[in-house]
Amino acid sequence: MTNRLKEVCGFDVLGDVLETLRFRGSIFFRSELAAPWGVSLGQNEIPRFHIALSGGFFLGTDSDSSINVQEMDIIMLPTGSEHWLADQPGNELTPMDSAVEACQLNHPFFSRGEITNRIMCGLVQFDQNITHPLLNSLPQLLHFPALNSNEPIWKTVLYIEQEICRTQRLRNPIIDRLTEVLFLQLLDYYINKQNEATGFLAGLRDRRIQRALSLIHQQPEFTWSLSSLGEQIGMSRATLVRHFQDTVGIAPMAYITNWRMIKAHNLIKYSSATLEQIAEGVGFASARTLNKAFQRHYGCTPNELRRTQFA
């Protein structure tokens, strides 16, 4: 394996993370509702979002406080926290699973009387075995208020709505891909609009830490050390460790190891490359070394993961 460094020039670290995590979107609920109505959603560990197509509603993560979501607002819960939606706080709540099932049987709940709301709810799945600091750097709740009809985000919402109306289905490849696009647009909007970033996102805004991340992501196969990484970004070993840990929330060598394991998991699961090729491509000395590290990290061998994928 070569130790020659490539030139880093505007490498898209965030794009690399999002592509590797393989987010997969879907719409799980879209309905017209007549007040009074209310639904509850349990903890789910994956990002979920709710769109006020027409009419506003309230969302709360507990019984004591709520957010007033207006028409053309989107609200996202990146960590899939337990929460509820209702036209008014204090309404009786029906489990969302029951409401979804009723719609699938063509007997939707909350359909008697004058329609007051039209809402769409989606989620974004990813491999739960993979953990990355990006997800930990997002707040429990993101509110995107007063979106303009000409904004790309709302245009994507309308494309999804039109495809649902056209096909009379919530799932198809077009809707799913558009839902993924919407999720990425929301992340991009949040990252570019916020004034204070934390964790991994803060690292992307710090010039030297961003360069360190770019080097790591563009060249995971390089035999990185604190000295070689610090030299490239103009930091001493001690300063690099302290600043990287304080900003990203994880030590630089631990981040490198974790990213290599994520890349290896992705390649083992979704490519036909040999273990030797993967080991060389992500920075392990040999297939045997990768095999041991992979089993220790994920609790299964690479071959077991591949057998599960194609079973």
SVG drawing of the C-alpha trace seen along z (x, -y; Angstrom):
<svg xmlns="http://www.w3.org/2000/svg" viewBox="-69 -32 74 50">
<polyline fill="none" stroke="black" stroke-width="0.4" points="0.0,0.0 1.4,-3.4 1.9,-6.1 1.9,-8.8 -0.6,-11.6 -3.0,-12.9 -3.9,-16.6 -7.1,-17.4 -9.1,-20.0 -12.6,-20.7 -13.4,-17.1 -17.0,-16.7 -16.8,-15.1 -20.5,-15.4 -21.4,-13.9 -19.1,-11.0 -20.7,-10.3 -24.3,-10.5 -23.4,-8.3 -21.7,-5.7 -24.5,-5.6 -27.0,-4.8 -30.1,-6.7 -33.3,-5.2 -36.4,-7.3 -40.1,-6.5 -43.5,-8.0 -45.5,-6.1 -48.5,-8.3 -50.4,-10.8 -54.0,-11.7 -56.7,-14.4 -57.9,-14.9 -60.9,-16.3 -60.6,-17.8 -60.3,-16.7 -57.4,-14.3 -54.2,-13.1 -51.6,-10.4 -48.7,-9.2 -45.4,-7.8 -43.0,-5.7 -39.2,-5.9 -37.8,-4.5 -34.1,-5.4 -34.3,-6.7 -35.0,-10.2 -38.7,-11.0 -40.4,-14.1 -43.9,-15.6 -45.1,-18.1 -48.1,-20.4 -49.4,-20.4 -52.5,-22.4 -53.6,-23.5 -51.4,-23.7 -50.9,-21.2 -49.1,-20.8 -46.2,-18.5 -44.8,-17.5 -42.2,-15.2 -43.9,-15.1 -47.3,-16.0 -46.3,-19.4 -44.9,-21.3 -45.6,-21.5 -44.6,-23.3 -47.1,-25.1 -46.5,-23.8 -48.0,-26.1 -49.1,-25.3 -46.0,-24.8 -43.8,-24.0 -41.7,-20.8 -40.6,-19.3 -37.9,-16.6 -36.8,-14.4 -33.3,-13.2 -33.1,-10.7 -36.6,-9.3 -37.7,-10.5 -41.1,-9.6 -43.6,-12.3 -47.2,-13.1 -49.1,-15.2 -52.6,-16.7 -54.7,-19.6 -54.8,-20.7 -52.7,-19.8 -54.5,-17.6 -56.4,-15.6 -56.8,-11.8 -54.0,-10.1 -54.3,-7.1 -51.1,-5.1 -49.8,-6.0 -49.5,-2.4 -53.2,-2.0 -53.9,-5.2 -51.5,-3.9 -53.3,-0.5 -56.7,-2.1 -55.6,-4.1 -54.2,-0.9 -57.6,0.7 -59.2,-2.4 -61.0,-3.2 -59.0,-6.2 -59.4,-7.6 -60.4,-11.2 -62.3,-11.5 -65.8,-12.5 -66.7,-16.2 -64.9,-19.1 -61.3,-18.5 -58.9,-20.8 -55.5,-19.3 -53.5,-17.5 -50.3,-16.0 -47.5,-13.9 -45.1,-11.8 -41.9,-10.2 -38.8,-8.5 -35.3,-7.8 -33.7,-4.4 -30.1,-3.5 -28.0,-0.5 -28.5,-0.5 -25.1,1.3 -23.3,-1.8 -22.8,-4.8 -21.3,-8.1 -20.9,-11.4 -23.0,-13.2 -26.2,-11.8 -25.1,-12.8 -24.4,-16.4 -28.0,-17.0 -30.6,-18.3 -33.5,-16.2 -35.9,-18.3 -35.5,-20.5 -38.3,-23.0 -38.3,-24.4 -40.9,-27.2 -42.6,-29.2 -41.1,-27.5 -41.6,-29.4 -43.5,-27.6 -40.6,-28.5 -37.9,-26.9 -36.4,-23.6 -37.5,-21.9 -41.2,-22.7 -41.0,-21.8 -39.7,-18.4 -42.6,-18.1 -45.0,-18.9 -43.4,-16.4 -43.9,-13.7 -47.5,-14.7 -48.2,-14.7 -46.6,-11.2 -48.7,-9.9 -51.9,-11.3 -51.0,-9.9 -50.2,-6.4 -52.5,-6.3 -49.6,-4.7 -47.2,-5.9 -44.3,-3.8 -42.6,-3.4 -39.1,-4.0 -39.8,-7.6 -41.5,-8.5 -38.7,-6.8 -35.9,-8.6 -37.6,-11.9 -38.0,-11.4 -34.3,-10.8 -33.7,-14.0 -36.0,-15.9 -34.1,-14.5 -30.8,-15.7 -32.2,-19.1 -33.4,-19.5 -30.0,-18.6 -28.3,-21.0 -30.8,-23.8 -30.1,-23.2 -26.3,-23.1 -26.2,-26.3 -28.8,-28.3 -27.7,-27.6 -25.3,-29.9 -23.9,-27.5 -22.9,-24.0 -21.9,-21.2 -20.0,-17.9 -19.2,-16.7 -20.9,-19.6 -18.8,-22.0 -15.8,-20.1 -16.8,-20.8 -16.8,-24.6 -13.4,-24.6 -10.8,-25.1 -8.1,-22.8 -10.4,-20.1 -12.3,-20.2 -9.0,-19.6 -8.2,-16.7 -11.6,-15.1 -11.1,-15.6 -7.7,-13.8 -9.2,-11.0 -12.2,-10.5 -10.4,-10.9 -7.6,-8.6 -8.8,-6.0 -6.1,-3.6 -3.2,-5.9 -1.3,-4.8 -2.4,-7.8 -0.8,-8.7 -1.2,-11.7 2.1,-13.0 1.3,-12.7 -2.2,-14.1 -1.0,-17.0 1.8,-17.8 -0.7,-18.1 -3.0,-20.5 -0.3,-22.5 -1.1,-21.2 1.0,-19.5 0.0,-16.0 -1.4,-17.3 -3.2,-20.3 -4.7,-18.0 -6.0,-15.5 -7.4,-18.2 -9.0,-20.3 -10.4,-17.4 -11.9,-15.8 -13.4,-19.1 -14.9,-19.8 -16.0,-16.5 -16.5,-14.7 -14.2,-11.8 -10.4,-11.4 -8.9,-11.6 -7.4,-8.0 -10.7,-6.7 -12.5,-8.5 -10.2,-7.1 -10.8,-3.5 -14.5,-4.0 -14.6,-5.4 -12.5,-2.6 -15.0,-0.1 -17.9,-1.9 -16.3,-1.8 -15.4,1.8 -19.0,2.7 -20.4,0.8 -18.1,2.6 -18.6,6.0 -22.3,5.7 -22.8,4.0 -19.9,4.9 -18.3,8.1 -14.7,7.0 -12.6,9.6 -11.7,9.1 -8.1,8.6 -9.1,5.8 -11.4,4.2 -8.6,4.4 -6.2,2.6 -8.7,0.0 -9.7,-1.1 -6.3,-0.9 -5.9,2.5 -2.7,4.4 -4.3,7.7 -7.6,9.5 -6.9,11.3 -6.4,8.1 -9.7,6.7 -11.5,9.9 -10.5,9.7 -11.3,6.0 -14.6,6.4 -15.8,9.2 -14.7,7.2 -16.5,4.1 -19.8,5.5 -20.1,8.9 -20.0,10.9 -17.5,11.8 -17.4,10.3 -18.5,13.6 -21.4,13.8 -22.6,10.3 -22.4,11.2 -24.4,14.5 -27.0,12.5 -27.2,10.0 -27.8,12.6 -29.8,15.1"/>
</svg>
